[in-house]
């Protein structure tokens, strides 16, 4: 209650001050002083409430069965249950007719006798930052971190992540819906699909996935949790460990605003007495014990799946995979004037629950936004206010998790930096962690490759890229703020695995970064600390580029983490052997060069000036220079001070500097390495080695002397044009092979990196130095290096005739029959590489044809029969007033508001049906026009007496920033908001005069008039950014007739209190009914259209195909808009010669279409799109033996139909369907040309 009063007072006090000013007009100074003091006091109280209110020492952790003692709440609940039961006991039939819907609503609301436990066991002591802190002393030898990066067993690592939403994969839902039965518990099919998706992520170069665990996906109904089949979290984490992929586990319960309800289960959302995220209303939070108990129930279930998979413990597969655990997401929303809305006890509770359930890895939050929460005026102002309040002990110290992550989008305009992050998060010894590094929109010139390179340059050692891979919004997963039913069109990798140019560039950048990970991850910007010379051999100290401004060059230097007196902040790291580094190594230097704005031509050479450590500190001394180009992207990453062969008894080969980008370092045994670089025509560059080296093959060498290194000899290596292999051998016999490849080869390059765990024997991996891979391959899309012993190629006819080149110490085994061995790459197209024992050649086994399926089987259709559906009477507020003797507001009665919305009875699928039957006689008509007013969320289609009346849409995407005044004004102007407050308005009126039927004089009952309203909901609000929108109405909110009434019909006129009230009440005797699917009874609550007959097997008849194209399968179907909802289905042949190819369905027509494959709802396509492309199948791994069964649900509006001539003219909509494959080039223009021919 205190929160409500404080929030209201912010508005009320200035008004009171204005009244005071009217009274005391003679003293303006008094008025100003009172106003300022009042606002300051309110702000102090609001901030104090933010830090101190909410959870008490007896904080709720879980619920228990009711005891013998009744609480006040349980008595009130019992009374409400008895009252609802009394409705069914009434003898009056009018009271009983609504009992079914009323009981459903009571069951879903579930206000029962549940007693919340107040044991105080969780927070008997104050939860502080120290009490839940990661135990570095105990686990630091396995996992440590500082302000630079993470360390696994002392090895510095990049955490390059992307989101992997396992619950979006259609195959996970297919196991749960097979034959309409519950999942069997086996996860074989799901693991197969997960493996393919994870290998694709690994092939791009990502070493980590951020997995958001979806509460609603695992819990369809209260108290029931499913972790079998496609929901087997334990199997998923085991697969990540097998593949050597790290995991950032996002437990939620809120996981993002891109999913319905933010990830909360529908059974929890339907309980409107529970305040989700403690939100009492938009912008006001009050602690809710019941919600906290529900969170504890979810953490009990999900953490039990995670324990044993952490990096700090070992299992049968070696070390675990979970690197850190993210608590909640985007919790720290801010309201007006930047005031914080979140309660600090929210994070405090979740952190303590995680530790109590034995999670041992670091805990992270993602509650900040860059740069708004760091450098904005309001953020700086409140930071100062909080500091002062804390100094006077008006508020307590804030709680901080181990790592304070943030969300960033534009890091080019405002660069991130360690000092700026630490100043806000107070995490001076934690790395910069961007748990959501989003790419700006294409209109703003954003790209993932640009974001990755900027993040690496600015020192972000941990970041995750959501949206890099296209995420199919299958079923009803998407929230209203996301495009319904489709994939992310801005993704770098399409749903069928096709890589965009941005994805290929991003892959090269990631490869280059991981090739220098040991020197690069644990680095500081040059100039941030004094130079320390640690090696006797020459080493580069600083780098600059001629003809480029200083801002275009960024130099980072490796940290001295390999000393016997290493900092004790890393726990057991002190004194351990560091892979890839010896006691005499010089500090690695990495230079970023950005010439996008300074160079007009990517082929223009630039001079890179290097200064050795022994050069004078003052002045602009230059020891030597290398020339090179920046390549097609006008950016480059150059390395200096790199050693080859440090783990051998021989002296290592020392690379002093390079103007050549290195994309992979492959270990070849005996300390030798193979470096993958671009040929000179793509990116020209030179290499500079310490000592006299022998050079053979595709390069030339010149021995030179260097200033500032007296007496030393250096080898200046210049590479020859074209593809080939240059061999550089040092005086100790260590060899370095520079493999130069073309641009096409770079576009398909994949690298196999070893795991970060040092127990390589557990994974059958060789012991490799840091940053060195065990294999690299190129030549075709879809290549994946599965393990140090296996390589795979995704089956595709587009790869026919491709020659694959593999660089590896040993020949890799073939993981499928898509590749055939061809021996070493010594002849044919790869003869340029010469004869080397580490280069292997493979050939693609795919056929040369490209195309798609020519015919389908069993093309059938049917129509939904309205009368066969299970309808239930839906009471209005007026009916509720009559039954319960309650007072209803007049506007609710007059506007025909319904007592229950769709969510109240469990109808949270995408569609809900409503029906009204009215028997009309001529004397019922009171006006020349009959109108029907409907208020829906979000889109409706109306049929009256079998005539399509089109429909309307009440929906708009919010454009203003959340929690802003503009957002509130916008919600008042436009109903149907995608997020945030949604006002009651939005009523649309239909003129149904011509469609109404009246009885004759002899008919005593009247003519039947039937209204069908099909309402499509775009999803439940996500409860994000302080918006309390998960409970906003969905479905048909109100319905009201104009133009007729039933006064004097079938009732006692003595009951009439006043004519106006009775007319508006009695016309509602035209009862409304509701029909839908209760998603809490489904194994997958997100896999339904909302129509109960969606999987009906009866009523199908053969349909006629009307081909449109000369090649491939296509047809035109005519949709009669007056008939209602119509269905089509067919089967894809399993033995098609193109079965290994992705199959897309193209839909062209102004209709709403829902697409199923094997009973899995894949996509929802809306008529506002000119055409829609839906991926039906990826390849043979998802194809059952009998073939894929495709089913479509379609309906449209009369305004989009063409009415045929004649007495029996029909309003039909032409819809074009066609199956497309990869590389067919079948577009709308191609189809139109075929039709003309």
PESULQUI-V605218 format. One record per residue. N is the residue number from 0. SS is DSSP state (a for helix, b for strand, c for the rest). PSI is psi in whole degrees, -180 to 180 (999 if undefined). BURIAL is + if it has 24 or more other ideal C-beta (glycine too) atoms within 12 Angstrom, else -. Layout:
# PESULQUI-V605218
N:SS:PSI:BURIAL
N:SS:PSI:BURIAL
This chain:
# PESULQUI-V605218
0:c:-33:-
1:a:-38:-
2:a:-41:+
3:a:-46:-
4:a:-41:-
5:a:-43:+
6:a:-40:+
7:a:-35:-
8:a:-28:+
9:a:-31:+
10:a:-39:-
11:a:-38:-
12:a:-46:+
13:a:-34:-
14:a:-40:-
15:a:-38:-
16:a:-37:+
17:a:-40:-
18:a:-39:-
19:a:-36:-
20:a:-36:-
21:a:-39:-
22:a:-43:-
23:c:62:-
24:c:-17:-
25:c:-9:-
26:c:87:-
27:a:-33:-
28:a:-37:-
29:a:-41:-
30:a:-48:-
31:a:-43:-
32:a:-44:-
33:a:-41:+
34:a:-48:+
35:a:-45:-
36:a:-40:-
37:a:-44:+
38:a:-41:+
39:a:-42:-
40:a:-42:-
41:a:-40:+
42:a:-44:+
43:a:-44:+
44:a:-37:+
45:a:-43:+
46:a:-38:+
47:a:-42:+
48:a:-38:+
49:a:-36:+
50:a:-27:+
51:a:-22:+
52:c:175:+
53:c:-121:+
54:c:141:+
55:c:-174:-
56:c:-23:-
57:c:46:-
58:c:144:+
59:c:137:+
60:c:-33:+
61:c:170:+
62:b:155:+
63:b:168:-
64:c:151:-
65:c:141:-
66:c:-176:-
67:c:-23:-
68:c:126:-
69:c:134:-
70:c:170:-
71:a:-37:-
72:a:-43:-
73:a:-34:-
74:a:-43:-
75:a:-39:-
76:a:-43:+
77:a:-38:-
78:a:-41:-
79:a:-37:+
80:a:-42:-
81:a:-38:-
82:a:-41:-
83:a:-34:+
84:a:-32:-
85:a:-24:-
86:a:-41:+
87:a:-16:-
88:a:-11:-
89:c:144:-
90:c:-20:-
91:c:125:-
92:a:-31:-
93:a:-27:-
94:a:-33:-
95:a:-24:-
96:c:-21:+
97:c:3:+
98:a:-33:+
99:a:-47:+
100:a:-39:+
101:a:-43:+
102:a:-38:+
103:a:-44:+
104:a:-40:+
105:a:-38:+
106:a:-41:+
107:a:-34:+
108:a:-39:+
109:c:53:+
110:c:90:+
111:c:-164:+
112:c:19:+
113:c:127:+
114:b:127:+
115:b:129:+
116:c:134:+
117:c:60:+
118:c:-26:-
119:c:10:-
120:c:-30:-
121:c:-47:+
122:c:42:+
123:c:-30:-
124:c:152:-
125:c:131:-
126:c:116:+
127:c:172:-
128:c:-39:+
129:c:-32:-
130:c:-23:-
131:c:16:+
132:c:148:+
133:c:134:+
134:c:88:+
135:a:-33:+
136:a:-38:-
137:a:-41:-
138:a:4:+
139:c:-27:+
140:c:-28:+
141:c:-44:+
142:b:123:+
143:b:167:+
144:b:154:+
145:c:-163:+
146:c:-8:+
147:c:-52:+
148:c:-175:+
149:b:156:+
150:b:126:+
151:b:116:+
152:c:38:+
153:c:-4:+
154:b:121:+
155:b:139:+
156:b:150:+
157:c:146:+
158:b:89:+
159:b:108:+
160:b:160:+
161:b:158:+
162:b:138:+
163:c:99:+
164:c:92:+
165:a:-26:+
166:a:-9:+
167:a:-21:+
168:c:127:+
169:a:-30:+
170:a:-28:+
171:a:-36:+
172:a:-29:+
173:a:-39:+
174:a:-34:+
175:a:-17:+
176:a:7:+
177:a:123:+
178:a:20:-
179:a:13:-
180:c:166:-
181:c:157:-
182:c:147:+
183:c:-16:-
184:c:-16:-
185:c:142:-
186:c:18:+
187:a:-47:-
188:a:-42:+
189:a:-42:+
190:a:-36:+
191:a:-43:+
192:a:-40:+
193:a:-43:+
194:a:-45:+
195:a:-42:+
196:a:-41:+
197:a:-36:+
198:a:-35:+
199:a:-40:+
200:a:-43:+
201:a:-34:+
202:a:-30:+
203:a:-28:+
204:c:-9:+
205:c:138:+
206:c:0:+
207:b:149:+
208:b:142:+
209:b:113:+
210:b:119:+
211:b:118:+
212:c:119:+
213:c:110:+
214:a:-48:+
215:a:-29:+
216:a:-29:+
217:a:-13:+
218:c:95:+
219:c:-32:+
220:c:163:+
221:c:133:+
222:c:-1:-
223:c:129:-
224:c:139:+
225:c:117:+
226:c:40:+
227:c:166:+
228:a:-126:+
229:a:-1:+
230:a:13:+
231:c:92:+
232:a:-38:+
233:a:-43:+
234:a:-36:+
235:a:-45:+
236:a:-36:+
237:a:-36:+
238:a:-40:+
239:a:-40:+
240:a:-39:+
241:a:-38:+
242:a:-3:+
243:c:34:+
244:c:130:+
245:b:161:+
246:b:133:+
247:b:111:+
248:b:115:+
249:b:107:+
250:b:-18:+
251:b:-142:+
252:c:-26:+
253:c:126:+
254:c:-10:+
255:c:161:+
256:c:8:+
257:c:-1:+
258:b:154:+
259:a:135:+
260:a:15:+
261:a:10:+
262:a:-6:+
263:c:146:+
264:c:153:+
265:a:-36:+
266:a:-27:+
267:a:-38:+
268:a:-36:+
269:c:-19:+
270:c:88:+
271:c:-7:+
272:c:-6:+
273:c:129:+
274:c:103:+
275:a:132:+
276:a:25:+
277:a:19:+
278:b:116:+
279:b:-41:+
280:b:176:+
281:c:120:+
282:c:-1:+
283:b:125:+
284:b:136:+
285:c:131:+
286:c:133:+
287:c:114:+
288:a:-37:+
289:a:-38:+
290:a:-41:+
291:a:-37:+
292:a:-39:+
293:a:-39:+
294:a:-41:+
295:a:-36:+
296:a:-42:+
297:a:-42:+
298:a:-34:+
299:a:-43:+
300:a:-50:+
301:a:-37:+
302:a:-30:+
303:a:-24:-
304:a:-25:+
305:a:-32:+
306:c:132:+
307:c:-10:+
308:c:11:+
309:b:155:+
310:c:-29:+
311:c:-4:+
312:c:163:+
313:b:147:-
314:b:-164:+
315:c:-23:-
316:c:7:+
317:b:-139:+
318:b:155:+
319:c:-177:+
320:c:-17:+
321:b:116:+
322:b:-41:+
323:b:164:+
324:b:126:+
325:b:127:+
326:b:127:+
327:c:-166:+
328:c:130:+
329:c:52:+
330:c:-31:+
331:c:60:+
332:c:155:+
333:b:144:+
334:c:-148:+
335:a:142:+
336:a:17:+
337:a:13:+
338:c:135:+
339:b:140:+
340:c:-28:+
341:c:155:+
342:c:130:+
343:a:-23:+
344:a:-17:+
345:a:-54:+
346:a:-37:+
347:a:-43:+
348:a:-48:+
349:a:-39:+
350:a:-44:+
351:a:-39:+
352:a:-40:+
353:a:-43:+
354:a:-37:+
355:a:-25:+
356:c:20:+
357:c:40:-
358:c:127:+
359:c:-12:+
360:c:168:+
361:b:145:+
362:b:135:+
363:b:156:+
364:b:160:+
365:b:64:+
366:b:1:+
367:b:158:+
368:b:136:+
369:b:131:+
370:c:5:+
371:a:-45:+
372:a:7:+
373:a:-47:+
374:a:1:+
375:c:163:-
376:a:-45:-
377:a:-38:+
378:a:-43:+
379:a:-37:-
380:a:-48:-
381:a:-27:+
382:a:-41:+
383:a:-41:-
384:a:-45:+
385:a:-36:+
386:a:-42:-
387:a:-44:-
388:a:-35:+
389:a:-35:-
390:a:-34:-
391:c:10:-
392:c:30:-
393:c:-25:-
394:c:156:+
395:c:170:-
396:c:140:-
397:c:154:+
398:c:137:+
399:c:133:+
400:c:175:+
401:c:-39:+
402:b:127:+
403:b:98:+
404:b:174:+
405:b:164:+
406:b:133:+
407:b:150:+
408:c:-62:+
409:c:92:+
410:c:7:+
411:c:-42:+
412:c:-44:-
413:c:103:-
414:c:143:+
415:c:153:+
416:c:154:+
417:a:-43:+
418:a:-41:-
419:a:-37:+
420:a:-49:+
421:a:-32:+
422:a:-29:-
423:a:-43:+
424:a:-14:+
425:c:35:-
426:c:72:+
427:c:-21:-
428:c:31:+
429:c:148:+
430:c:164:+
431:c:121:+
432:b:108:+
433:b:92:+
434:b:-19:+
435:b:97:+
436:b:94:+
437:c:148:+
438:c:133:+
439:c:160:-
440:c:159:-
441:a:-34:-
442:a:-29:-
443:a:8:-
444:c:21:-
445:c:153:+
446:c:153:+
447:a:-38:+
448:a:-38:+
449:a:-42:+
450:a:-41:+
451:a:-46:+
452:a:-38:+
453:a:-40:+
454:a:-44:+
455:a:-41:+
456:a:-36:+
457:c:0:+
458:c:17:+
459:c:105:+
460:c:-10:+
461:b:117:+
462:b:151:+
463:b:140:+
464:b:91:+
465:c:143:+
466:c:3:+
467:c:-41:+
468:b:138:+
469:c:125:+
470:c:112:+
471:c:124:+
472:c:65:+
473:c:152:+
474:c:-134:+
475:c:35:+
476:c:-34:+
477:b:146:+
478:c:167:+
479:c:-20:+
480:c:-5:+
481:c:155:+
482:c:130:+
483:c:131:+
484:c:10:+
485:c:-179:+
486:c:171:+
487:c:108:+
488:c:-18:-
489:c:2:+
490:c:149:+
491:c:-30:+
492:b:124:+
493:c:169:+
494:c:-30:+
495:c:8:+
496:c:0:+
497:c:130:+
498:b:134:+
499:c:170:+
500:a:-35:-
501:a:-39:+
502:a:-40:+
503:a:-40:+
504:a:-42:+
505:a:-37:+
506:a:-42:+
507:a:-40:+
508:a:-43:+
509:a:-41:+
510:a:-44:+
511:a:-38:+
512:a:-42:+
513:a:-25:+
514:a:-22:+
515:c:25:+
516:a:-42:+
517:a:-37:+
518:a:-17:+
519:a:-42:+
520:c:-50:+
521:c:77:+
522:b:160:+
523:b:152:+
524:b:138:+
525:c:133:+
526:c:-15:-
527:c:-14:-
528:c:159:-
529:c:155:-
530:c:136:+
531:c:119:-
532:c:120:-
533:c:-7:+
534:c:151:+
535:c:-27:-
536:c:161:+
537:c:145:+
538:c:145:+
539:b:135:+
540:b:-42:+
541:b:159:+
542:b:141:+
543:b:160:+
544:b:127:+
545:c:148:+
546:c:5:-
547:c:143:+
548:c:160:-
549:a:-32:-
550:a:-17:-
551:a:-6:+
552:b:127:+
553:b:127:+
554:b:130:+
555:b:142:+
556:b:141:+
557:b:145:+
558:c:147:+
559:c:68:+
560:c:-6:+
561:c:84:+
562:c:155:-
563:c:-15:-
564:c:45:-
565:c:154:+
566:c:136:+
567:a:-4:-
568:a:-20:-
569:a:21:+
570:a:-120:+
571:a:9:+
572:a:-27:+
573:c:128:+
574:c:-4:-
575:c:157:+
576:c:132:-
577:c:119:+
578:c:134:+
579:c:2:+
580:c:136:+
581:c:178:+
582:c:-23:-
583:c:10:-
584:c:145:+
585:c:162:+
586:c:128:+
587:c:145:+
588:b:132:+
589:b:129:+
590:b:127:+
591:b:130:+
592:b:125:+
593:b:107:+
594:c:21:+
595:c:-38:+
596:c:-17:-
597:c:-24:-
598:c:127:+
599:c:-26:-
600:c:127:-
601:c:-16:+
602:c:2:-
603:c:133:-
604:c:146:+
605:b:153:+
606:b:124:+
607:b:119:+
608:b:126:+
609:b:142:+
610:b:127:+
611:b:165:+
612:c:-30:+
613:c:0:+
614:c:157:+
615:c:141:-
616:c:-39:-
617:c:155:-
618:c:-173:-
619:c:54:-
620:c:142:-
621:c:123:+
622:c:-44:+
623:b:169:+
624:b:146:+
625:b:150:+
626:b:155:+
627:b:169:+
628:c:165:+
629:c:-4:+
630:c:-178:+
631:c:-33:+
632:c:0:+
633:c:28:+
634:b:157:+
635:b:156:+
636:b:113:+
637:b:147:+
638:b:154:+
639:b:156:+
640:b:55:+
641:b:136:+
642:b:140:+
643:b:126:+
644:c:39:+
645:c:-17:+
646:c:16:+
647:c:170:+
648:c:-20:-
649:c:161:-
650:c:135:-
651:c:157:+
652:b:122:+
653:b:119:+
654:b:114:+
655:b:-45:+
656:b:160:+
657:b:141:+
658:c:22:+
659:c:128:+
660:c:138:+
661:c:121:+
662:c:-17:+
663:b:146:+
664:b:112:+
665:b:128:+
666:b:135:+
667:b:3:+
668:b:150:+
669:c:27:-
670:c:-9:+
671:b:157:+
672:b:157:+
673:b:125:+
674:b:132:+
675:b:121:+
676:b:166:+
677:b:148:+
678:c:165:+
679:c:-32:+
680:c:-23:-
681:c:-53:+
682:c:107:+
683:c:147:+
684:c:174:+
685:b:164:+
686:b:148:+
687:b:116:+
688:b:154:+
689:b:134:+
690:c:-177:+
691:c:120:-
692:c:149:+
693:b:128:+
694:b:134:+
695:b:170:-
696:b:-131:+
697:c:47:+
698:b:166:+
699:b:156:-
700:b:150:+
701:b:127:-
702:b:128:-
703:b:163:+
704:c:154:-
705:c:139:+
706:c:148:-
707:c:6:+
708:c:70:+
709:c:138:-
710:c:-8:-
711:c:147:+
712:c:143:-
713:b:150:+
714:b:119:+
715:b:109:+
716:b:126:+
717:b:128:+
718:b:146:+
719:c:156:+
720:c:157:-
721:c:174:-
722:c:149:+
723:b:-172:+
724:b:126:+
725:b:134:+
726:b:124:+
727:b:119:+
728:b:128:+
729:c:177:+
730:c:-23:-
731:c:-2:+
732:c:-5:-
733:c:129:+
734:b:145:+
735:b:125:+
736:b:118:+
737:b:109:+
738:b:114:+
739:b:125:+
740:b:163:+
741:c:176:+
742:a:-40:+
743:a:-41:-
744:a:-39:+
745:a:-36:+
746:a:-19:+
747:c:9:+
748:c:131:+
749:b:149:+
750:b:137:+
751:b:108:+
752:c:147:+
753:c:168:+
754:c:163:+
755:c:-14:+
756:c:144:+
757:c:-9:+
758:c:67:+
759:a:-24:+
760:a:-31:-
761:a:-26:-
762:a:8:+
763:c:41:-
764:c:146:+
765:c:153:+
766:c:115:+
767:c:149:+
768:c:163:+
769:c:143:+
770:c:-4:+
771:c:132:+
772:b:169:+
773:c:-12:+
774:b:156:+
775:b:148:+
776:b:156:+
777:b:166:+
778:c:-18:+
779:c:150:+
780:c:149:+
781:c:6:+
782:b:141:+
783:b:127:+
784:b:103:+
785:b:-44:+
786:b:177:+
787:c:-12:+
788:c:0:-
789:b:147:+
790:b:150:+
791:b:154:+
792:b:126:+
793:c:127:+
794:c:129:+
795:c:133:+
796:a:-19:+
797:a:-19:+
798:a:13:+
799:c:132:-
800:c:5:-
801:c:142:+
802:b:122:+
803:b:133:+
804:b:131:+
805:b:130:+
806:b:113:+
807:b:151:+
808:c:-32:+
809:c:156:-
810:c:132:+
811:c:145:+
812:b:154:-
813:b:125:+
814:c:-6:+
815:c:177:+
816:c:16:-
817:c:-12:+
818:b:147:+
819:b:136:-
820:b:143:-
821:b:18:+
822:b:-158:-
823:b:155:+
824:c:79:+
825:c:-9:-
826:c:175:-
827:a:-140:-
828:a:-20:-
829:a:19:+
830:a:-18:-
831:a:-22:+
832:a:-7:+
833:c:-170:+
834:c:109:-
835:c:138:+
836:c:-12:-
837:c:2:+
838:b:123:+
839:b:150:+
840:b:135:+
841:b:156:+
842:b:145:+
843:b:140:+
844:c:9:+
845:c:153:+
846:c:160:-
847:c:-14:-
848:c:145:-
849:c:134:+
850:c:-153:+
851:c:-174:+
852:c:134:+
853:c:-25:+
854:c:154:-
855:c:171:+
856:b:142:-
857:b:53:-
858:b:112:+
859:b:167:+
860:b:161:+
861:b:172:+
862:b:142:+
863:c:130:+
864:c:110:-
865:a:-38:+
866:a:-19:-
867:a:-2:-
868:c:152:+
869:c:89:-
870:c:148:+
871:b:137:+
872:b:136:+
873:b:116:+
874:c:147:+
875:b:174:+
876:a:-32:+
877:a:-40:+
878:a:-40:+
879:a:-35:+
880:a:-39:-
881:a:-42:+
882:a:-46:+
883:a:0:-
884:c:42:-
885:c:161:-
886:c:123:-
887:c:138:+
888:c:143:-
889:a:-37:-
890:a:-31:-
891:a:-36:+
892:a:-44:+
893:a:-30:+
894:c:4:+
895:c:37:+
896:b:139:+
897:b:151:+
898:c:-28:+
899:c:139:+
900:c:176:+
901:a:-40:+
902:a:-26:+
903:a:-26:+
904:a:16:+
905:c:6:+
906:c:73:+
907:c:12:+
908:c:-180:+
909:c:-23:+
910:b:147:+
911:b:139:+
912:b:142:+
913:b:144:+
914:b:140:+
915:b:129:+
916:b:123:+
917:b:129:+
918:b:114:+
919:b:141:+
920:c:161:+
921:a:-36:-
922:a:-4:-
923:a:-24:+
924:b:127:+
925:c:2:-
926:c:161:-
927:c:-26:-
928:c:139:-
929:c:125:+
930:b:152:+
931:b:120:+
932:b:129:+
933:b:139:+
934:b:112:+
935:b:162:+
936:b:108:+
937:c:-28:+
938:b:134:+
939:b:154:+
940:b:134:+
941:b:132:+
942:b:133:+
943:b:116:+
944:c:41:+
945:c:10:+
946:b:128:+
947:b:122:+
948:b:20:+
949:b:-138:+
950:b:-167:+
951:b:166:+
952:b:128:+
953:c:89:+
954:c:141:+
955:b:144:+
956:c:128:-
957:c:133:+
958:c:-23:-
959:c:160:+
960:c:144:+
961:c:150:+
962:c:24:+
963:c:162:+
964:a:-37:-
965:a:-36:-
966:a:-39:+
967:a:-43:+
968:a:-40:-
969:a:-40:+
970:a:-29:+
971:a:-33:-
972:a:-38:-
973:c:112:+
974:c:168:+
975:c:39:+
976:b:141:+
977:c:-27:+
978:c:151:+
979:c:-165:+
980:c:143:+
981:c:113:+
982:c:166:+
983:c:-21:-
984:c:-174:+
985:c:13:+
986:c:138:+
987:b:141:+
988:b:134:-
989:b:130:+
990:b:107:-
991:c:19:+
992:c:-47:+
993:c:-22:-
994:c:-14:+
995:c:141:+
996:c:137:+
997:c:147:+
998:c:164:-
999:c:-180:-
1000:c:-30:-
1001:c:-20:-
1002:c:116:-
1003:c:-27:-
1004:c:-24:-
1005:c:161:+
1006:b:138:+
1007:b:128:-
1008:b:122:+
1009:b:130:+
1010:b:129:+
1011:b:126:+
1012:b:118:+
1013:b:115:+
1014:b:129:+
1015:b:125:+
1016:c:135:+
1017:c:5:+
1018:c:163:+
1019:c:144:+
1020:c:151:+
1021:c:-7:+
1022:c:40:+
1023:c:157:+
1024:c:36:+
1025:c:9:+
1026:c:126:+
1027:c:75:+
1028:c:8:+
1029:c:-22:+
1030:c:8:+
1031:c:146:+
1032:c:148:+
1033:c:151:+
1034:b:-152:+
1035:b:113:+
1036:b:-43:+
1037:b:154:+
1038:b:136:+
1039:b:134:+
1040:b:147:+
1041:b:138:+
1042:c:-5:+
1043:b:160:+
1044:c:170:+
1045:c:27:+
1046:c:130:+
1047:c:0:-
1048:c:119:+
1049:c:38:-
1050:c:165:-
1051:c:116:-
1052:a:-17:-
1053:a:-14:-
1054:a:-8:-
1055:c:124:-
1056:c:-45:-
1057:c:149:-
1058:a:-42:-
1059:a:-46:-
1060:a:-42:-
1061:a:-37:+
1062:a:-43:+
1063:a:-26:+
1064:a:-43:+
1065:a:-29:+
1066:a:-19:+
1067:a:2:+
1068:a:-10:+
1069:c:91:+
1070:c:146:+
1071:b:146:+
1072:b:157:+
1073:b:148:+
1074:b:137:+
1075:c:-164:+
1076:c:125:+
1077:c:105:+
1078:a:-20:+
1079:a:-11:+
1080:a:1:+
1081:c:152:+
1082:c:-30:+
1083:c:103:+
1084:c:-8:+
1085:c:12:+
1086:c:53:+
1087:c:146:+
1088:c:-18:+
1089:c:-10:+
1090:c:125:+
1091:c:-20:+
1092:c:21:+
1093:c:-25:+
1094:c:26:+
1095:c:134:-
1096:c:-12:-
1097:c:158:-
1098:c:4:-
1099:c:138:-
1100:b:155:-
1101:b:138:-
1102:c:151:+
1103:c:133:-
1104:c:140:+
1105:c:89:-
1106:c:146:+
1107:c:-29:+
1108:c:154:+
1109:c:-25:-
1110:c:145:+
1111:c:167:+
1112:c:133:+
1113:b:157:+
1114:b:159:+
1115:b:129:+
1116:b:145:+
1117:b:117:+
1118:b:118:+
1119:b:108:+
1120:c:-22:+
1121:c:-20:+
1122:c:-37:+
1123:c:-140:+
1124:c:129:+
1125:b:152:+
1126:b:143:+
1127:b:150:+
1128:b:156:+
1129:b:174:+
1130:b:138:+
1131:c:133:+
1132:c:134:+
1133:c:-26:+
1134:c:25:-
1135:c:146:+
1136:c:-14:-
1137:c:26:+
1138:c:-23:+
1139:c:-7:+
1140:c:148:+
1141:c:145:+
1142:b:123:+
1143:b:147:+
1144:b:123:+
1145:b:127:+
1146:b:122:+
1147:b:113:+
1148:c:150:+
1149:c:71:+
1150:c:159:+
1151:b:126:+
1152:b:133:+
1153:b:135:+
1154:b:127:+
1155:b:147:+
1156:b:119:+
1157:c:46:+
1158:c:13:+
1159:b:123:+
1160:b:110:+
1161:b:-44:+
1162:b:156:+
1163:b:121:+
1164:b:134:+
1165:c:156:+
1166:c:-13:+
1167:c:-15:-
1168:c:135:+
1169:c:-41:-
1170:c:154:+
1171:b:141:+
1172:b:124:+
1173:b:128:+
1174:b:112:+
1175:b:-39:+
1176:b:145:+
1177:c:-50:+
1178:c:-168:+
1179:a:-16:+
1180:a:-20:+
1181:a:7:+
1182:c:119:+
1183:c:169:+
1184:c:-36:-
1185:c:-1:-
1186:c:157:+
1187:c:135:+
1188:b:119:+
1189:b:134:+
1190:b:136:+
1191:b:141:+
1192:b:127:+
1193:b:145:+
1194:b:160:+
1195:c:-178:+
1196:c:149:+
1197:a:-30:+
1198:a:-18:-
1199:a:5:+
1200:c:159:+
1201:b:123:-
1202:b:122:-
1203:c:156:-
1204:c:163:-
1205:c:168:-
1206:c:-32:-
1207:c:37:-
1208:c:140:-
1209:c:145:-
1210:b:101:+
1211:b:150:+
1212:b:125:+
1213:b:129:+
1214:b:128:+
1215:b:129:+
1216:b:136:+
1217:b:149:+
1218:b:129:+
1219:b:151:+
1220:c:-175:+
1221:c:131:+
1222:c:14:+
1223:c:-24:+
1224:c:19:-
1225:c:104:+
1226:c:179:-
1227:a:-38:+
1228:a:-40:-
1229:a:-42:-
1230:a:-43:+
1231:a:-36:-
1232:a:-40:-
1233:a:-39:-
1234:a:-41:-
1235:a:-38:-
1236:c:999:-
